[in-house]
Amino acid sequence: MERRIKFIHCLTICVIIAYCIVQGYWLYNRYLLSLEEYESEVYTTVSACVDEDIAERKALPLPKKVYGNHLRRIDNQKENKGSTWAYDVYVLDTLKHSVSIPKDMDASTYLLDYITNHQRNKSPESDDGIEIFEFTCDNMDDSITTHFVDALDRFIADHKHPFQTDRIDSMLRSKGITAQSITTMETDTMVWKSSMHPHTSVWRPVMTVSFPYNIFERQQVVVKVAIETSSVIRRMANTLLIALLLSFVLIFCLAYQILTIRKQRHIEAIRQEFLHTMIHELKRPISTLKMCVSFMGNERMIQDRESKQKILSCSHNELDNLTSYFSKLRDITFGDSTEIPLVKSRFSLRSLIEECIGKQNIPSDKEVKMEIVAKDDLEIRADRMHLSNIVCNLLENAIKYSEKTVTVRIDYMMREDGQLQITVADDGIGIAKADLRYVFDKFYRGDTAKDKAIPGIGLGLSYVKLLVEAHGGRISLDSVEGEGSTFTILIPQTDGKD
């Protein structure tokens, strides 16, 4: 059984560790997924802001400029190897050239004819207000021509009003995104599409978005955004909360299972110890009674008056101890202190204490001094028999758990809050600090009592506590190992009953 319990403990601990690892791995991957989703949203927002900036700059009025364009193939290659294209952009200053584009004619076609005719007659030194930009795109598939419209829009926007990083930063801030840095750069080749470079660090993620704002002139903006981990965690708050809650419940159940098994083992150990102690304690009165019976069967010894009194006294004491054990067992079986029947009456407390002192069986090898500290008597209301058992048990413990000499002081007083306070103090062996929290538990016996082979079944203090609580009171203990113990009992006297 012991091996089985240890195996269950080890298996449970391994399951808890494995579950924590798997749960941590799952949460880590869920965090990465949320981080990717967040980066995708940031990328979409940055791209939208750049597109919006391009559209706004292109829409800004610039009436003295007219733009045209022409796409032409420079050479013809096989379809599977692509083609080389030239894209011409014309910018005409209308302040120097008065043109009127017919409504039924394309502006780019009209400007191309106009500039071609005008170029034949211009002098090399003249500034005729015409700008011609030629961009060459090598090894391109024919389908890429559809992107030239977007590239022209970006070129026109940048030609009218050059790109400014401050504008993008302001737009991003309005969307709730704070860029770590915004820089512009020139690439070696034309970049037609925006791109995103995800985080390189999991716990300090920084993503990079590259966006071409002037494709023909190979200009692009690079935006770096530092992602706050707290923002990602907030997005997975519900999942995280449910996972942590379920993990806590599962771990709690497994840990509670271990604690329950340990507690059951502890109870079983106490039960076994109680049975052994009870058997040992019952042997003594039975042996004494057996000796008494044997003595009574001897006609010669029964005539010895001194021996007869001694045997009867020992038998009487052992019967009292046996009766005390059974009384404790009877009362301790009640499920609650409120179930113990009380017969309350009014009586003198001092006379009860003196009676309890007189009942004590002082061992011949000990010197015991008992004194009542209080000078005046008190008339109290309680169950006289149970209160007598309380005091007798405390006095018995003070004598039992002591060295060769011990002094026991009993004090009592009526407190201002209407509670009776009884104090029993001794200068005995005291109680170890580790045992203080368990001394009122049923069947518990400290290591000191076991080491010194002090007789007992571990019911005395739990029995006292039960009777005190049955009166609606409470008991406390102050003890220092090697110096003695002080028990303080409080019993209410203001319940309004006589």
Order of alpha helices (4+ residues) and beta strands (2+ residues): alpha-beta-beta-alpha-beta-alpha-alpha-beta-beta-beta-beta-alpha-alpha-alpha-alpha-beta-alpha-beta-beta-alpha-beta-beta-alpha-alpha-beta-beta
